């Protein structure tokens, strides 16, 4: 079992920055691919970025160049640095932990943190 707790969301103006954090419980954190997803009002949840246990990253096209995912395996933390925020970045941001082991998918989600970009 993995429990995920996001923090760092809030209200910012366009062009400003935020850093989201996700704290994970458990001692197998480094085995999981970690990800950030977001869900805007009236839309489906979508990928923002993922990072594997080895540090390989993957970004949605809308995230490239402005958002950076990172992880600290020693502290069981995942970060999402968001720069040059736009109103369309407004959403609930969710942390995800995923791994496949012996054919079983382990897939965990946090409760989400609200990010609002508005002037």
KAVENMO-V341138 format. One record per residue. RES is the residue in one small letter. OMEGA is omega in whole degrees, 0 to 359 (NA if undefined). NEAR is the number of other C-alpha atoms within 12 Angstrom. D_FIRST is the distance of its C-alpha to the first C-alpha in whole Angstrom. Layout:
BEGIN
RES_OMEGA_NEAR_D_FIRST / RES_OMEGA_NEAR_D_FIRST
END
This chain:
BEGIN
x_177_18_0 / x_174_27_4 / x_185_25_7 / x_179_31_10 / x_180_28_13 / x_175_33_17 / x_175_27_20 / x_179_28_24 / x_179_30_25 / x_179_25_28 / x_179_23_32 / x_177_25_34 / x_177_21_37 / x_181_21_37 / x_180_18_38 / x_184_23_35 / x_173_26_32 / x_170_33_29 / x_176_28_26 / x_176_35_22 / x_176_35_19 / x_178_41_16 / x_183_33_14 / x_175_35_10 / x_176_25_8 / x_184_20_7 / x_178_15_10 / x_185_23_9 / x_187_33_10 / x_180_27_14 / x_185_22_13 / x_163_34_12 / x_182_33_14 / x_181_48_14 / x_170_45_17 / x_176_47_19 / x_178_36_20 / x_178_36_22 / x_178_26_24 / x_180_24_28 / x_178_17_29 / x_181_10_30 / x_177_12_29 / x_175_12_26 / x_182_19_23 / x_178_26_24 / x_170_27_22 / x_181_36_23 / x_174_39_22 / x_176_35_20 / x_182_34_19 / x_178_27_18 / x_180_26_17 / x_176_17_21 / x_177_21_22 / x_184_17_23 / x_176_24_24 / x_183_25_24 / x_168_25_26 / x_181_21_27 / x_181_13_31 / x_183_20_31 / x_188_29_29 / x_177_20_31 / x_182_18_33 / x_183_25_32 / x_181_30_28 / x_177_32_26 / x_178_37_23 / x_178_32_22 / x_175_36_19 / x_184_23_19 / x_180_27_17 / x_183_16_18 / x_182_18_17 / x_182_28_14 / x_172_33_16 / x_183_42_17 / x_169_37_20 / x_176_41_23 / x_183_28_26 / x_180_35_28 / x_178_24_32 / x_185_23_35 / x_181_30_33 / x_177_26_35 / x_181_19_35 / x_173_22_33 / x_179_37_30 / x_184_29_30 / x_166_32_26 / x_182_35_23 / x_184_41_21 / x_173_40_17 / x_182_46_15 / x_174_41_13 / x_186_41_10 / x_171_31_11 / x_173_25_12 / x_181_14_13 / x_183_12_13 / x_177_7_16 / x_180_7_16 / x_177_9_13 / x_171_14_12 / x_189_22_8 / x_185_21_9 / x_181_28_8 / x_171_28_11 / x_182_29_12 / x_178_22_15 / x_175_30_18 / x_185_32_21 / x_172_27_24 / x_179_36_27 / x_180_29_30 / x_185_27_33 / x_176_18_37 / x_NA_13_40
END
